[in-house]
Amino acid sequence: MSTTPKTYDLVGVGTGPANLSLAALTAREPDLSTVFLERKPAFDWHPGLMLPDAEMQVHFLKDLVSPVDPTNPYSFPAFLVDTKRLYRLLVTGRSKVPRREFEQYCRWAADRMDNLRFGVTSESVEWDGGAFLVHTTDGVLRARNVSVGTGLPAKLPQCATGHDPERVFHSEQLLKRPQDFAGKRVAVVGGGQSGAEVVHYLLSSQAQRPAKIIWGTRRTNLLPLDDSPFIDELFLPDFSRYFYTLPEAEREEVVGRLRMASDGISLSLLQDLYRRLYDLELLEGERPCRILLDQYLATLEQTDGALLATWQPARGGTPLREEVDLVVCATGYEHGMSELLLGLKDRLTLQHGTPLVRPDFSLDWDGPAQNRIYVQNAARREFGVADPNLSLLAWRSAVIANSVLGYERYDTGAVSTALDWEPLSAVGQA
């Protein structure tokens, strides 16, 4: 005798901070059936870049839930109280906590939720005419809605592909590939926060310090993150809704102009790096790091026992060729359609090869309006620089939760702002 399989209101794929936030909000809805799937055996967050001194770039109150649901039991303040560290944190004077502490908080929250399933790999999503079918290593789940939060694949320069992955790798693999850096020649590619963290890490250990670091970036300088007060309003819900209403032709140009609001290096890290280089050169007589500005890694060739890296000035000029032993690429992540959704590609509305995202963070598709495919960290084109940032994590999850529920459970409307971010048309009012 066959039984009809359960149909969930929402199946989430991936439990990084984005879907973990959505899980925390929907866990409080007794009439909503949800499950979130994660291929890893337990929560972790960029373990290959969990460097000892890495610090969050957002305030700790911009956690999984607090901006939209401050009494939620999975808030960061609740974690601080439960772990008996609230007063200690206040004494430190920190507003931005170590990245390791944010991961501890997320793991603490994940351990307390009953709508998460770890050790389950999602393979594909398809539509059977009545529900989504999420194919996993633990069977097939039916869902009225799905939320894809699987993160973005690492991006390498073209010339860095096809080499020995023990010698040429993305920065997200740094701690996953234990290396003896002592006495080695290391190239670091990329002048953003990750590149700066990698160089700081390499310079910080006396025993493991490389003999030479070549740090190259296309940028004209090692530019700081702009988190000044008015710029910080780009990370309020009002700006994201305003940005959504901009003409498509303007959006990418605006993202480019505002890049340093989300893609710069923390000022404290820049200060630490400069002081470290000062001490090494002027107090210890070493110059272990050469910084190449306005240059990109053009070629990478295997030579006898080494790698020959060619750095090309972006504005023309004589290339620099240096032999190195290791190459660490802090070159960001690829934005595009999740492989999980390739089976639905013909049903999605695509623009320049990527799906269009609606105001409720669902993809535009030709299926029933009440069944939706939500995406996390995949709408920078529609919502601007804040989309990949943690600042609006809880707000985005609340928008999705309201959409799934069919009513405004969470207030996701306008907030107090110093600047006017009035949407250009009603399209921005989701």
FENCOR-V309414 format. One record per backbone hydrogen bond with DSSP energy under -1.0 kcal/mol. CO is the residue of the C=O (numbers start at 1). NH is the residue of the N-H. E is the energy in kcal/mol with one decimal. If there is no record, write none. Layout:
<<CO & NH & E> <CO & NH & E>>
This chain:
<<8 & 144 & -2.9> <10 & 35 & -1.6> <11 & 147 & -2.1> <12 & 37 & -3.1> <13 & 149 & -2.9> <16 & 20 & -2.4> <17 & 21 & -2.0> <18 & 22 & -1.6> <19 & 23 & -2.6> <20 & 24 & -2.1> <21 & 25 & -1.9> <22 & 26 & -2.6> <23 & 27 & -1.7> <26 & 29 & -1.8> <29 & 32 & -1.9> <33 & 9 & -1.5> <33 & 10 & -1.7> <35 & 12 & -2.8> <36 & 117 & -2.9> <37 & 14 & -3.4> <38 & 120 & -2.4> <40 & 119 & -2.1> <46 & 49 & -1.8> <47 & 50 & -1.1> <48 & 175 & -2.0> <49 & 51 & -2.4> <51 & 54 & -1.5> <54 & 99 & -2.4> <59 & 62 & -1.9> <61 & 63 & -1.7> <65 & 68 & -1.9> <65 & 69 & -2.5> <69 & 72 & -2.2> <72 & 75 & -1.3> <75 & 79 & -1.8> <76 & 80 & -2.5> <77 & 81 & -2.4> <78 & 82 & -2.7> <79 & 83 & -2.1> <80 & 85 & -2.6> <81 & 84 & -1.4> <85 & 89 & -2.5> <86 & 90 & -2.1> <87 & 91 & -2.1> <88 & 92 & -1.6> <95 & 60 & -2.3> <97 & 56 & -2.8> <98 & 102 & -1.7> <99 & 103 & -2.0> <100 & 104 & -2.1> <101 & 105 & -2.4> <102 & 106 & -2.4> <103 & 107 & -2.7> <104 & 108 & -2.5> <105 & 109 & -2.6> <106 & 110 & -2.8> <107 & 111 & -2.3> <109 & 112 & -1.2> <110 & 113 & -1.1> <115 & 36 & -2.4> <117 & 38 & -2.2> <121 & 137 & -1.8> <124 & 135 & -2.5> <126 & 133 & -3.4> <131 & 128 & -2.5> <132 & 143 & -2.2> <133 & 126 & -2.0> <134 & 141 & -2.3> <135 & 123 & -3.7> <135 & 124 & -1.2> <136 & 139 & -1.3> <139 & 136 & -2.1> <141 & 134 & -3.3> <142 & 8 & -2.6> <143 & 132 & -3.1> <145 & 11 & -2.0> <146 & 374 & -3.3> <147 & 13 & -3.0> <148 & 376 & -2.3> <153 & 334 & -3.0> <157 & 160 & -1.8> <158 & 161 & -1.3> <164 & 167 & -2.2> <164 & 168 & -2.3> <167 & 327 & -3.0> <169 & 329 & -2.8> <170 & 173 & -2.2> <171 & 174 & -2.0> <173 & 177 & -1.4> <181 & 184 & -2.4> <184 & 211 & -1.6> <184 & 212 & -1.8> <185 & 325 & -3.3> <185 & 326 & -1.9> <186 & 214 & -2.7> <187 & 328 & -3.1> <188 & 216 & -2.4> <189 & 330 & -2.8> <192 & 196 & -2.3> <193 & 197 & -2.4> <194 & 198 & -2.4> <195 & 199 & -2.3> <196 & 200 & -2.5> <197 & 201 & -2.3> <198 & 202 & -2.4> <199 & 203 & -2.1> <200 & 204 & -1.0> <209 & 183 & -1.6> <212 & 186 & -3.0> <213 & 290 & -3.2> <214 & 188 & -2.9> <215 & 292 & -3.3> <216 & 190 & -2.8> <217 & 295 & -2.8> <219 & 294 & -2.6> <221 & 223 & -1.4> <223 & 265 & -2.3> <225 & 227 & -1.1> <228 & 232 & -2.4> <231 & 234 & -2.3> <232 & 235 & -1.8> <233 & 236 & -1.3> <236 & 240 & -1.4> <237 & 241 & -2.2> <238 & 242 & -2.2> <239 & 243 & -3.3> <240 & 244 & -1.8> <243 & 246 & -1.6> <247 & 250 & -1.7> <247 & 251 & -1.2> <250 & 254 & -2.4> <251 & 255 & -2.7> <252 & 256 & -2.2> <253 & 257 & -2.0> <254 & 258 & -1.9> <256 & 259 & -1.1> <258 & 261 & -2.0> <259 & 262 & -1.9> <259 & 263 & -2.4> <260 & 226 & -2.8> <265 & 225 & -2.7> <266 & 270 & -2.2> <267 & 271 & -2.4> <268 & 272 & -2.1> <269 & 273 & -2.7> <270 & 274 & -2.5> <271 & 275 & -2.4> <272 & 276 & -2.3> <273 & 277 & -2.6> <274 & 278 & -2.3> <275 & 279 & -2.7> <276 & 280 & -2.5> <277 & 281 & -2.3> <278 & 282 & -3.0> <279 & 283 & -1.7> <279 & 284 & -1.5> <280 & 286 & -3.3> <288 & 213 & -2.9> <290 & 215 & -3.0> <292 & 217 & -2.2> <294 & 314 & -3.1> <296 & 312 & -2.8> <299 & 310 & -2.5> <301 & 308 & -3.4> <303 & 305 & -1.3> <306 & 303 & -2.7> <307 & 324 & -3.0> <308 & 301 & -2.4> <309 & 322 & -2.6> <310 & 298 & -2.8> <310 & 299 & -1.1> <311 & 320 & -2.5> <312 & 296 & -2.0> <313 & 316 & -1.6> <320 & 311 & -3.3> <322 & 309 & -3.1> <324 & 307 & -2.6> <326 & 187 & -2.8> <327 & 169 & -2.2> <328 & 189 & -2.7> <329 & 171 & -2.3> <329 & 331 & -1.1> <332 & 155 & -2.4> <338 & 341 & -1.9> <339 & 342 & -1.5> <340 & 125 & -1.5> <341 & 344 & -2.0> <342 & 345 & -1.2> <344 & 347 & -2.1> <345 & 348 & -1.3> <347 & 366 & -1.8> <349 & 356 & -2.7> <351 & 354 & -1.5> <354 & 351 & -3.0> <356 & 364 & -2.2> <358 & 361 & -2.1> <361 & 375 & -2.4> <362 & 358 & -3.7> <364 & 349 & -2.7> <368 & 371 & -1.5> <372 & 146 & -2.2> <373 & 363 & -2.7> <374 & 148 & -3.0> <379 & 383 & -3.2> <380 & 384 & -2.2> <384 & 387 & -1.7> <390 & 393 & -1.7> <392 & 396 & -2.8> <393 & 397 & -2.0> <394 & 398 & -2.3> <395 & 399 & -2.4> <396 & 400 & -2.2> <397 & 401 & -2.9> <398 & 402 & -2.7> <399 & 403 & -1.9> <400 & 404 & -2.5> <401 & 405 & -2.6> <402 & 406 & -2.2> <407 & 409 & -1.7> <425 & 428 & -1.5> <426 & 429 & -1.9> <428 & 430 & -1.2>>
